């Protein structure tokens, strides 16, 4: 049975082998996308605003323990400047904890948001 990307996820530390592989591939695709933005910005084909938006998202990824684990696995797929850039970003970024249960987090936050309507 397929699950939606918005469906509650199991705790990241208890992924099945299939879920772990899917997550690693997803993160690999994210990093490939940000490498493209990095290279475009470096050559002047992506403006500063575009790069800063991508960089903000990349920094958020770098703060997530699960994405950091994925980077440690896929980083050898890259070489040169981009790999060095992401390695430095990982060293400089504060790790943040994720909600232990996405469904509970969602219920709590959606209740707060709906209360303001």
C-alpha positions as CSV (number, residue, x, y, z in Angstrom):
1,X,0.0,0.0,0.0
2,X,1.4,3.4,-1.0
3,X,1.5,6.1,1.6
4,X,1.2,9.8,1.0
5,X,4.2,12.0,1.7
6,X,1.9,13.9,4.1
7,X,0.9,10.7,6.0
8,X,2.3,10.3,9.6
9,X,5.7,8.8,9.4
10,X,7.2,6.2,11.8
11,X,9.9,7.4,14.1
12,X,12.9,8.1,11.9
13,X,15.1,5.8,14.0
14,X,12.8,2.8,13.3
15,X,12.6,2.9,9.5
16,X,12.2,-0.4,7.6
17,X,14.9,-1.2,5.1
18,X,12.6,-0.1,2.3
19,X,11.7,3.2,4.1
20,X,15.4,3.9,4.8
21,X,16.3,3.3,1.1
22,X,13.5,5.6,0.0
23,X,14.6,8.3,2.4
24,X,18.2,8.1,1.3
25,X,17.1,8.4,-2.3
26,X,14.9,11.3,-1.5
27,X,17.7,13.1,0.3
28,X,20.1,12.3,-2.6
29,X,17.6,13.9,-5.0
30,X,17.4,17.0,-2.7
31,X,21.2,17.3,-2.6
32,X,21.4,16.9,-6.4
33,X,18.9,19.7,-6.8
34,X,20.8,22.0,-4.4
35,X,24.1,21.2,-6.2
36,X,22.5,22.4,-9.4
37,X,21.5,25.6,-7.7
38,X,24.9,26.0,-6.1
39,X,26.6,25.6,-9.5
40,X,24.2,27.9,-11.2
41,X,24.7,30.6,-8.6
42,X,28.5,30.2,-8.8
43,X,28.4,30.7,-12.6
44,X,25.9,33.6,-12.4
45,X,22.9,31.9,-14.0
46,X,20.9,31.9,-10.7
47,X,20.4,35.3,-8.9
48,X,21.2,35.9,-5.3
49,X,17.5,35.8,-4.2
50,X,17.1,32.4,-5.8
51,X,20.2,31.1,-4.2
52,X,19.4,32.5,-0.8
53,X,16.0,30.7,-0.9
54,X,17.7,27.4,-1.7
55,X,20.4,28.0,0.8
56,X,17.8,28.6,3.6
57,X,16.2,25.2,2.7
58,X,19.5,23.5,2.6
59,X,20.4,24.9,6.0
60,X,17.1,23.5,7.4
61,X,18.0,20.1,5.9
62,X,21.5,20.4,7.5
63,X,19.8,20.9,10.9
64,X,17.8,17.6,10.7
65,X,19.5,14.5,12.1
66,X,18.0,12.3,9.5
67,X,19.2,14.4,6.6
68,X,22.7,14.6,8.2
69,X,22.8,10.8,8.3
70,X,21.7,10.7,4.6
71,X,24.4,13.2,3.7
72,X,27.0,11.0,5.4
73,X,25.9,8.1,3.1
74,X,25.5,10.0,-0.2
75,X,28.3,12.6,0.1
76,X,30.8,10.4,-1.8
77,X,28.6,10.7,-4.8
78,X,29.9,14.3,-5.1
79,X,33.3,15.8,-5.1
80,X,34.9,19.2,-5.2
81,X,33.4,22.4,-4.1
82,X,29.8,21.3,-3.5
83,X,30.8,18.4,-1.2
84,X,33.1,20.7,0.7
85,X,30.4,23.4,0.9
86,X,27.8,20.9,2.3
87,X,30.4,19.4,4.7
88,X,31.1,22.9,6.1
89,X,27.4,23.6,6.3
90,X,26.9,20.4,8.3
91,X,29.7,21.4,10.7
92,X,28.4,24.9,11.2
93,X,24.7,24.1,11.5
94,X,23.0,23.5,14.8
95,X,21.2,20.2,15.0
96,X,17.6,20.5,16.0
97,X,15.4,17.9,17.4
98,X,12.4,16.8,15.5
99,X,9.0,16.1,17.0
100,X,8.9,12.5,18.2
101,X,5.5,11.9,16.7
102,X,4.5,13.9,13.6
103,X,0.8,13.1,14.0
104,X,0.8,14.5,17.5
105,X,2.8,17.5,16.4
106,X,0.4,18.1,13.5
107,X,-2.7,17.8,15.7
108,X,-1.3,20.3,18.2
109,X,-0.2,22.9,15.6
110,X,-3.3,22.6,13.5
111,X,-5.4,23.2,16.6
112,X,-3.4,26.3,17.4
113,X,-3.8,27.6,13.8
114,X,-7.5,26.9,13.6
115,X,-8.1,28.6,16.9
116,X,-6.9,31.9,15.3
117,X,-9.4,31.7,12.4
